[in-house]
Amino acid sequence: MVERASRRSAKGHREASDLAAPVSGARDAGVPSAPVAPSKTTIALVYDFDGTLSPKPMQEYGFLPKLGIEPQAFWAECTALAKAERADPLITYMHLMYKKAKEKGVRIDRADLVAQGKTVELYPGVDGWFDKMHAYVKKHGGDAGITVKHYLVSSGLAEIIEGTKIYRHFANVFASEYWFDAYDLPFPKRVITDTGKTQFLFRINKGLEDYNQSINDHMPENERPIPFANMIYFGDGDTDVPSMALLKKNGGHAIAVHAPGGAAGKCVELFKAGRCDFYAGADYRTGSDLFKRACLLIDRIIADIRVKEEVRGLGR
Ligand SMILES: [Mg+2]
């Protein structure tokens, strides 16, 4: 992951043209007018993993079955332990997974976790979705230089995600991860909580995708390579509320998904609370409600970019 993160971060750095963007308002200040900054033409589709791209928590496909543990009992124990110890629920699950493995004498290293990624099931159409979105954006916005990138922000495990067949489609993956050689038991290296997910939306927004880059320095809006308005977040529940809220408050977009054919209750709740633009069953195949609604939001983002460019042309 470290190698991947640094390689990917090079892609995410601001380009020279972004850095050269002039400060708006210079004209009002009586100084010679500078050209308005070109619109940012990258769209980011950002996904949660468990329940959004995959039906079940990723640990339920390989890790827990290998230990012979019933998932429901495991998650109930996590919840009870976190409550009793006033511990973070995500640190608790990462700790408890390996505590159980040790108790059962099962050794699961990084390579094992990556291998478990191959067993993770995906919702219908997820396999082909990413390329189809590239094709759609190219068809409808390619003439204006508009492109799309896919990002994953998950509280699940980076190692398991790395083993899934869709890993190669992501420009970057931000997920919880273990430190395998720190202690006797693997120790959490990075834990991505619900609110922690928003940090990565800012990293994508500012082009600071390497974990080593400080995210907190001020960066004017017109220097940020992917405006929030160019982002669509896909999530399935309460754990996605901070990310959806951040985007919705900053001109971005969100879609809530539920199991295809399953109850839409949580999505309706999110929709009514203004957390998402749309909701749909997690069916990623061409022509599905989700496909059509995602394309509708992409159409709007492309139209907004074109409008800004037209206005910029008049202001030259
Ligand atoms: Mg989820």
Residues whose N, C-alpha, C, O or C-beta is under 5 A from the ligand:
A	BS01	MG	D48 F49 D50 G51 T52 D236
